[in-house]
Amino acid sequence: MGTASYNSVVVDLDALYDNFRTVCSRLEPGVKVMAVVKADAYGHGLEEAAGAFARAGACCFGVGTAEDGARLRRAGITGDIVPLLGFEPGDAAEVVEHALSPVVFDPTGLAELSRQAVRRGRVAAVHLKLDVGMGRFGVAPEAFAHVLAVIDELPGLHLAGTMAHFPLADMDDEEGVCRQQWRLLSSVAAKLQPAANGRPILHMANSAALLRFPWAHGDLVRPGIALYGYSPLPALLCPSPELRPAMSLRSRVLQVKELPAGHGVSYGQRFVTPGPTRLAVLPVGYADGYPRGVSGRAEVLIGGRRVPLRGTICMNACMADITDLPAVTPGDEVVFLGRQGEQFIGADEIAAWHGTISYEILCRIGTMNHRIYRSHYTKESEQK
Ligand SMILES: *Cc1c(COP(=O)(O)O)cnc(C)c1O
């Protein structure tokens, strides 16, 4: 994918492992962790990332769909796998077959799930989701009792957990509202009768709530972005814990050229050289997940230094100003995301140039490039 022969996303599996341990170190004993690996593990690769978290001790994984859950089972992942997007009736057989524990946010599909479980002599675990203000997946508080009753009455279903999602956990002033939303989930869950096989677990905390609100850890926390090495919070709100970004995007200089003063650069010639200028032409563009919208603001790392990109970013190319770096030659390494020597460009920084969040940068760069996996803890491996 992309300009595969020149560019690589390098994923540091040891960073994923260490981030999982770091997250665990912030929890009271007994609180479990769901490693969220939806969206191809935020672009890091579903099976590889889940494998690293499993080696670090993860025994619960949040995926997108039932199909993603099946992929993890085929990769040998044991433990709980929770499809966060629920399931459709047509997926019910697969859910039971692979012992997935989907999120449920309405009664659709429950009868079919029950039928498939009973037919196989199995019990299908589900997590019932309450909408406490997200306006997304989740049962309205008024409808919660009804869906509970459906789960209760159908044979072969087991309520493994009740959950909700914080819409405001990364917002400066909203701790009071977050507490109310947590109380709403807790009060609804408190009314549940413990079933023969135990009380359903309670979970609500994403990375932001995990880092900020120890009172919201419940029985299980659901970090995503923190496991990939980024804090969802502004540094002021919560000093960043020892998280290590795992993804980098590396490429090479394809051509070096000298332009005279007054020469246009790239489509629209929005950059005109103010004087004699050396440019490095780089084989990375928006088709490689590097957003065109960062044109005019972006920097990359060459020779251990930060240099600005010039002109509009193209489909598979962009130009860096290396006027101050006379030693750069074709073939030299260029880092778009990640570390080179003393310098570092994080997904947060690229996101700020683009008016988005680190999550989106990781997803697009990670899924649009050839990925290479590095680990000193285990052997190196590679995947397309
Ligand atoms: C994506 C997701 C998470 C993880 O969120 P982060 O902000 O990445 O920690 C947690 N819970 C649910 C339901 C999610 O969809």
The ligand as an SDF file (V2000), in Angstrom:
LIG
                    3D

 15 15  0  0  0  0  0  0  0  0999 V2000
  -12.3810    3.5970   21.6100 C   0  0  0  0  0  0  0  0  0  0  0  0
  -13.0140    3.2820   22.9010 C   0  0  0  0  0  0  0  0  0  0  0  0
  -12.2780    3.3380   24.0930 C   0  0  0  0  0  0  0  0  0  0  0  0
  -10.8360    3.8150   24.1630 C   0  0  0  0  0  0  0  0  0  0  0  0
  -10.7730    5.2310   24.1140 O   0  0  0  0  0  0  0  0  0  0  0  0
   -9.3880    6.0060   24.2750 P   0  0  0  0  0  0  0  0  0  0  0  0
   -9.7730    7.4360   24.3470 O   0  0  0  0  0  0  0  0  0  0  0  0
   -8.5830    5.6900   23.0680 O   0  0  0  0  0  0  0  0  0  0  0  0
   -8.7420    5.4950   25.5120 O   0  0  0  0  0  0  0  0  0  0  0  0
  -12.9160    2.9530   25.2570 C   0  0  0  0  0  0  0  0  0  0  0  0
  -14.2030    2.5380   25.2420 N   0  0  0  0  0  0  0  0  0  0  0  0
  -14.9390    2.4860   24.1230 C   0  0  0  0  0  0  0  0  0  0  0  0
  -16.3400    2.0310   24.1800 C   0  0  0  0  0  0  0  0  0  0  0  0
  -14.3690    2.8650   22.9120 C   0  0  0  0  0  0  0  0  0  0  0  0
  -15.1000    2.8240   21.8010 O   0  0  0  0  0  0  0  0  0  0  0  0
  1  2  1  0
  2  3  1  0
  2 14  2  0
  3  4  1  0
  3 10  2  0
  4  5  1  0
  5  6  1  0
  6  7  2  0
  6  8  1  0
  6  9  1  0
 10 11  1  0
 11 12  2  0
 12 13  1  0
 12 14  1  0
 14 15  1  0
M  END
$$$$
